[in-house]
Amino acid sequence: MAGLNQVNVQFRGGTYFLPATVMFSAADSGTAATPIVYQNYPGESPVFSGGVRVQNWTNTSGNVWKTTLPASTQYFENLFYNGVRRLRPRLGGYVGAYYRIAATVYLNSPAPPAAAPDPNCSVYVPGSGWECFDRFQYSPADPIAGTWKNLAPIAGNPCGKTAGNQAIAGDIEVLDFEQFSTSKLRVSCVDTANHIVYITGPTEISQANYTEEGFIAGNRYLVDNVQDALTLGGQWFLDRSTTPWTLTYLANAGENPNTDTTIVPQLPQVLVATGLQYVTFQGLTFEHDNYTLPPAGHASAELEQDIGAAVSFQNSQHITFDSSTVTQTSGTGLEVIPCINGSSPAYCVATSLNAVVTGNVIENSAFYDIAVLGIRIGNPFQMADTDANVPQLTTVRNNVVEGYGRIVPAAFGIGQGMGHDNLYTHNDVYDGYHCAISTSQSIAETTTPSGIGNASNVISFNHVYNLLQGIMNDGGSIRIDGGNSVFTAAGNKILNNKIHDVTDASIMNANGYGGHGIYMDDNTGLVDVENNLVFRVSGAGVYTPHGPAAPNQANIVKNNILAYGRLAMVSIGDPYGNGVPSAIPQEFVITSNLMYFNRNNSSVPKFFVEDGCTYSGGFPFVQFVQYKSNLYWRTDGAFVSDSKAFHVQPEPGSGPEAPCTGNLNDDTFYTFPAWQQTVGEDAQSAVQNPGFANPAYPADDYSLPNGSPGFGFVVFDPSQAGRSNPVIHPPAVPAKFPTKLFNPATDY
């Protein structure tokens, strides 16, 4: 039609229970000249649900309600009652209790080059044997039973038990809290004589990371969907042992399932687009996708790539997702991914090595009560990746991501795989159990990506807070992973973000760690970190485990406010995983920052401004990390005379962390003046009160009413971080795991 410049398709308000996943293809595309907009009718709120409403309940006794489900019902693992996710019965209470793995199981068979005795026990650990990744030993004190009603040993199970009802094999699930991942697995059988739980399939198996992945003694596990534990209001249980299936719900006071709304997910995804271009989705809500655990379980890995999204844009360009909502998911919220080849997610509709994923915008939208990731952009590294076929020129702005990781807690709020020139700005990300915003290339240590790799991504003006919550380790609130031992991605930036209130698993575990603010992972270098406010983090304000592998690739940390770090302002883990190089790579250049703290080396745990590995490979320390023109202030005013203000490990050490030692007895300590004069650090720096208005909790006012304190610091306004003119205000999302937080007034 002549003169047509846009096609609008409007939906009236109400909930549309979809009979099948909504599928878009290239044939449904608009053009640059004539885009297509699917939007809400003005003033109305259409909701697209992949679930069905459950009705016809019978009150069998007390608060027990039951209903028989239609034969066409698809298996589901999530249920939403009046818009709130309700849980299946767990051991230890409504949200469950954490139990500790008593021992890792090893098989005593001949060492390599002899073959592994079992494909799931294929990592040989000297002195221990072949580590098993499909079983663990539990403590006799743990409430594990071999007589649970819905424990149905699989046929040919390793416990030697009679096979149970195979219709419910694997019905009981275990959530395994590994070092920085959380695998969700199905129970095969229980050997009560030897106190071993066997799983239907293994968690991640890794020769290189066997101390981090698998069932490690002392780590936590949680047991879900035990019919015998169905005793508490709000719990539900799906009995599939006979047909038709029976759904039981235990009502809380005042609840009546026949008048309230109970939704169970049915469609694997709600909306899937492949090859779509120039289409906008505006003012719409999507909910109730039905991801269920595969028979062999879910082995957790960064980006949880095998778990699909309720809204999935595949090989699509110039898509705008505006002022819309994704909530109450069983999997990830929304994703924009390339589907390139067989290494792409199995649920990809079609694949092409020439995929183009560019110019997509996610803005003004809300993602809350999300089972896995809130937003996923791209996939982990694939050998077929090129600069042309990974996500690029993506904009994610002015969104709220809240209550993510509610089923798989290791999930990120906003996670990017391989991609370049993407912008994440003015988002609010909070109430999650792992990183708020993370780029994650997941590339092998000695593999060079084609082209520029994970480069030129900007994470700016985001407000991220209330993270980890005592559940996860090794989390950077904002994290960039853009390097390995042979490659460094250039041009990444972390600018003007506000980051606070991070509690890692150290509050629950003696071996917990890693609640950092800004995190440059692996051998990441060349990141520009400027104008960020980071406070009340349980690790370090700025952290890198390794730093860049090559010289002249230092991360620049400039003009930030770092305050109230529990362990450190700046920390470096183990920069010598590949040995001490002949020319020391500089980890950081730290300049014109304001550092404000109230802890010292006598605190419990100990605090140092600069911590972690302090061995510079025999080179002058300033070639390892360079500090200059910074301002330091400890609230007792005594930092300038502190004899242990800074420390350096002068000689290589021995032990598992060699040449770093982690032993303070190996270090030389300095006052601040000696740090300047003897070590040569912090030229033009000083100990001085910066003059913040009222930085202590609960005011958290880091404004500078008297202007810049000098030292090259340029005043910025932290209140500019986060959403501007929020469109959607999501409700609070109840916790779905036991959480614990450090006290903001006393613990940082």
Order of alpha helices (4+ residues) and beta strands (2+ residues): beta-beta-beta-beta-beta-beta-beta-beta-beta-beta-beta-beta-beta-beta-beta-beta-beta-beta-beta-beta-beta-beta-beta-beta-beta-beta-beta-beta-beta-beta-beta-beta-beta-beta-beta-beta-beta-beta-beta-beta-beta-beta-beta-beta-beta-beta-beta-beta-beta-beta-beta-beta-beta-beta-beta-beta-beta-beta
